[in-house]
Amino acid sequence: MLPSTSSLIQKYNLNAQKSLGQNFILDKNFTDKIVASAGNLADFLVLEIGPGPGSLTRSIVDAGCKKLIAIEKDSRCIELLKEFKEFYGDKIEVIQGDALKIDELEIVRKFSKNPEEKIKIIANLPYNIGTPLVFKWLKIAPNILSMTLMLQKEVVERIVAKPTENHYGRLAVMINFLCETRMVFTVNKSVFTPPPKVTSAIVEIIPREKPLYDVEFSKLERVVAAAFGQRRKMLRSSLKGIFFENCEKFLIECKIRPEERAENIAIEDFCKLASKL
């Protein structure tokens, strides 16, 4: 039988490292709840980033996924996770690596008979790399069925925000251009060891069959970065650096008031502007 998470932490003398953004969850009922929010896992390949002592890992495999691929940077945790491999066998693969540098599609090709297989990502992400990882995964969105991620609540609020809301910005526009998003539930600090200083939340990110608008991601990113880079300025000023003398003309053609600010503009309108580049 596989020892409990707390027993494994004790056995391997595993203290959460702040430099790796580690906060461990010991309550399996809670990790089961996270996994349940990811929907049916049967017949699906699941990718987990930063399994640490394996509390979420255990819940994912127990939920009946076809195979779990766990990516862990910390060599101390790799030793612990070898016990999971011994216990679960071919249901789990443990890879030591940096999530920001790995090639997810290459990993899928290695462990799946179908090189086009789509993955589900379930992870309690380290706070310091959460946003860069989500942006990295947007680039392979067609290969992802869903992402069920634990992030800082503030970051989740920025991901799911709508125009005119306080948290609406670049993150919301770029992610919701390619995906549907929702905050699933907030997470009490007390479920972590050690408890973090910030509140967390679970977000569900599901890639769309096709983007909201037929425009290049890089062009949209350029417009959105310019608009929100000077978010207190009117668009006629903030976008002048990329549209030059055509700025007001393009805004009017897109039926956007030149006096408007970025925080009030819908994603579709940003896409219309991006198509002018």
C-alpha positions, 0 to 999 in steps of 0.5 A: 500500500502507498503511504500517506502524503504526510508519511512520505514527506516525513520519510523523505524529510521534504520541506516546502521550498519557497524558491520553488513556490512550493506549498503542499496539500495533505488532505486527499478529500480536497485533492479529490475535489480538484480532480473531480472538477476536471471532469471524466478522466477515463481514457485521457492522458493527463499532465501534472506540473509540480506534483511535489509529494504527490497528493494531487498525483494520487487523486488523479490516478485514483480517478481513473485516467489512462496515464498520468505524466508528472513533471517535477523539477525538485530532485528530492520529490523525484525520489519520493515519486519513485514510490508512486511509479512502483505502486501504480506501474504504467499508469504513471510516468515521472519526468524530472524537468523544468515545466517552462522548458519541456516540450509537452507535445514531444512528451505526448508523442513519447508516451501515447500511441496516438501522436495527435492525442489531446491532453488534460492538464491538472496542476497546483502551479507554483505561483512564480511560474503560473502565468508564464506557463499558461501563456506557454500552453496557449501556443499549443491550445489545439492539443489541450482538452482542458486545464484545471489549475490552482493559481493565486486568486488574484491571477484567476480573477485576471484570467476570467475578468470581463470588460469594465471589471477591475481585473480586466486586462491583457491576461483576460483578453489573450486567454479568452481569445483562445479559451473559455474560462471560469473560476471553479472555487476559491481555496482556503489557505489552511489546506496548505502546508505551510499556509501561503500568504495569498489566497488561491483559486481553481480555474478551468480553462478550455480551449475553443474549437477555433479562436473568437476572431480570425486574426493572428495571435501575435498581432492581437498580442501587440495591440493588447500590450500597447493598449494596456501598457498605458491603460489610463490613456485614451486609445487614441494615445496608447495605440498611436505607437503602432498605428501612427497617423491612422490610429483614430481612423482605424478606431472609428472604422472598428466602431470604437470611440478614440476617447475610450480606454482599454479596460472597456474594450471587448475582445472582439474589438481588440481583434478587429484592431489587430486585423488592421496591422 
